[in-house]
Amino acid sequence: GITELTLRSALRGTKRSDSASISRRLENAGVHLEVVNEPDFFGYTLHGLAGRMDQAIQVLVEVLQEPLFEEPEVASERSLQLNRIRTLPDDKVALPANLFMQSLFGDHAYGRPAVGTEDGIAKLTGTEVRAWFQSNQRKLLPTIFIVGDTRGTALVAPIAEVVTNEDLEPRERWRRRGQRPG
């Protein structure tokens, strides 16, 4: 559940933008941002038209590189996530999928719901989420897929420097060190 909380809390504010500004900039670009939290990968998906995708990618880079994880914002997101956990038994899509994964994987991380458990999420603080982000997500070299009609390298140029920072590590290094990045 900490991955889910981290991904959603990161959208609540960066060093340059607060939550309202992030939402407004994505809306002005005509882009919908979706949180993705799967057993083997996590991140964000942007859906929109190519004409303004560069603006949305700039927002996404801020979220990936400079989230604040301020306590009030993490507390708000934690409350929403706890509500999602509590309503999971009523979700006609998520519940069967979670039960299936649990029957396959038991107590392994793959068998647990991506939103986590009430006990685990209720105790997390902004400081703990920030620390988890710094040690598990921030240092991971992102994998970026762009599908659609684009203006070629002009779309990638704003993020090229950020995703080639020397402090980022490819996913393979994480696996060799025996860590699971998410």
PyMOL commands that set and color helices and strands:
alter all, ss='L'
color gray80, all
select helices_A, chain A and resi 2-10+19-28+50-65+71-90+94-105+109-111+118-122+126-137+153-163+171-176
alter helices_A, ss='H'
color red, helices_A
select strands_A, chain A and resi 32-37+42-47
alter strands_A, ss='S'
color yellow, strands_A
deselect
rebuild
show_as cartoon
